[in-house]
Amino acid sequence: MSLLQVEGLVAGYGPAQVLHGVDLTVGEGEVVVVLGANGAGKTTLMRAIAGLLTSRGTIAFAGHRLGNRRAELVVRAGISLVPQGRGTFTALTVLENLRVGAAVRTDRDGVAADIEHWFGVFPVLRDRAKQVAGTLSGGEQQMLAVARALMSRPRLLLCDEISLGLAPKIVAGLFEVLGRINAESGTALLLVEQNAELALALAGRAYLLEVGRVAGQGAAGEFRDNDAVRRAYLGY
C-alpha cells in the first residue's frame, strides 16, 4: 500500500479548473519528483494535497482518506509542506517560526531537542535565532522553511520549488539535507522542482504534468535518459 495515494484529483481556483483527474502515488520512504512547465498545475497539486485548496477525487494517506480536511488536520496526519516562495512567518523570529512548526505537538522536550537538531543542521539559524524571519536572506529563509516544516515530524514532506531564486551553492546544500533526511529518518519526499537535474538525481520516480494532467511517469533514470525531457527540463 502506498503512503500517499491520489486518484482522479480535480482542483483549481474558483471557476478555473487546473487539475483534471491527476493520479499519483508516493511509497513509504520514497522520493518522487513532479516535473512540468509553468502553469502545468504543480503548485495546485501540492496545495490540494496539503489541504489548502478544495478538491474532488481521492487523497488517501497511510490508508486513510484526507478528503478536504483543513491544513492543520493534514499536518496532524503526517504531511507537511514547504510552499513555493518560502514558508516562513516573516514577522516572527527564527525561533518562533520553529515553534509554530511544532504547534501540533505536545512533547515539549522533543520539540526543544528538534530545535537543537535543526540548529545543528543549519548553524546560521542558531546565529539568527532571535532575528525576524523577514530580514533573513533568501537562502536563510528557505533553510528556515524546511526546518519549520520538519518540526512536525512528518512522514511525508512536500517541497514546492525550494530552489527558486537561490544561488546554486545554497540549492546544492538544501538538496544534500533533503537526501540525508530521507536516508536517515525515512521521511518520504514529494518534490516539485525547476532544477530537474538535481531533483531527478535524488528521486526514485518521476511524474510529468502537462496542463493539469499526468502526461508520463516512470523511474527517474528513464526521465534523465529521455531526449525530450532532457531538452525541455535539463537544458541539454
Buried (B, 14 or more C-beta within 10 A) or exposed (E): EBBBBBEEBBBBEEEEBBBBEBBBBBBBBBBBBBBBEEEBBBBBBBBBBBBBBEBBBBBBBBEEEBBBBEBEBBBBBBBBBBBBEBBBBEEBBBBBBBBBBBEBBEEEEEBEEBBEEBBEBBEBBBEBBEBBBEEBEEBBBBBBBBBBBBBBBBBBBBBBBBBBEBEEEBBBBBBEBBBEBBEEBEBBBBBBBBBBEBBBBBBBBBBBBBEBBBEBBEEBBBBBEBEEBBEBBBEE
